[in-house]
Amino acid sequence: MIPKGSVIVITYNSATHVASCLGGLRNQPDWERIIIDNGSEDNTVECVRLADPDARLVVNAANRGFAAGINQGVRIAQGQIILLLNPDTIPSPGALDKISEVLSANRVGAASGALLRPDGGLDIGFMVRRLPTPGTMLAEILLLNRLWPRNPLNRAYRCLDLDYSVPQEVEQPAAACLGFPRAAWEDIGGFDETLYPVWFEDVDFCRRLRNRGWKLMYRPDAVFSHTGGHSVNRLPFRERQIYWYRNLLRYFKKHHSARATWVLRLAIGAGLVLRSFATLLGFREVGVREALRGYSQVLLKVCLGDQNHR
């Protein structure tokens, strides 16, 4: 029997969350469930097998990256409607069908629902954003958003003033819950696997869809609970910094002018100096030595390094 659609979950050290996600998916009738494990080092694979023996599980020997995992899942999926779901995301009853309904409209290339934080509030600032511009990224890199979170650039970029009770067209729904027709994925050649291992692959996907004339929609009554950041937060601080900044520049090199990309590259250097001073003053998420080592590695490998090097 052909499924209504196929749900793809990319796991990476997701043992603490994936069982709840699969429990929610098993309550969504007639949807195929595909789990792509990207070389987890914990017991994620065992958790998947126990939580959902009927799910199709693919175990990669190493971390192929988020984009490559998605493309791998789409290629083996039976459904014409694909829903990408993070392992820390749980659908409410009927949420998948509501996303599918949106995607049945002409030229709708992607759709997302409402993401609820653990406290029950909408995950505003994350679940829907506008596509990044040089200005909005400068505000992020140079710490303006930390000092003045509701500045005009950040308010526009993170859609802080959007009416989230209304279905509407948006620019960049989050990949934590992102549905798309197979036809749209094929039209733009899938996700860009050079944006490895994570960050900006979903932004790039949304931008390319819009460039090809596809619409991206938000549907508030398709509700999903979302914890957020469970995999990336397990990466070492240094790697998180390198991946984010490197993929930011790769995205801008692909979609913006060389001048804009070089401005951002210079701004990253200045921003790293600011972050180093903030670290020394006590504003930090990790130890001083680890933070300064991470920032120096970004400077060497991203600002001064080869952007084509994985």
Helices and strands as residue ranges (DSSP letters): E 5-11, H 18-25, E 31-38, H 44-51, E 56-60, H 66-76, E 81-85, E 89-91, H 95-103, E 108-116, E 128-129, H 134-141, H 144-147, H 152-157, E 168-169, E 172-173, E 177-181, H 182-187, H 201-211, E 215-226, G 232-234, H 237-255, H 258-280, H 288-298, I 299-303
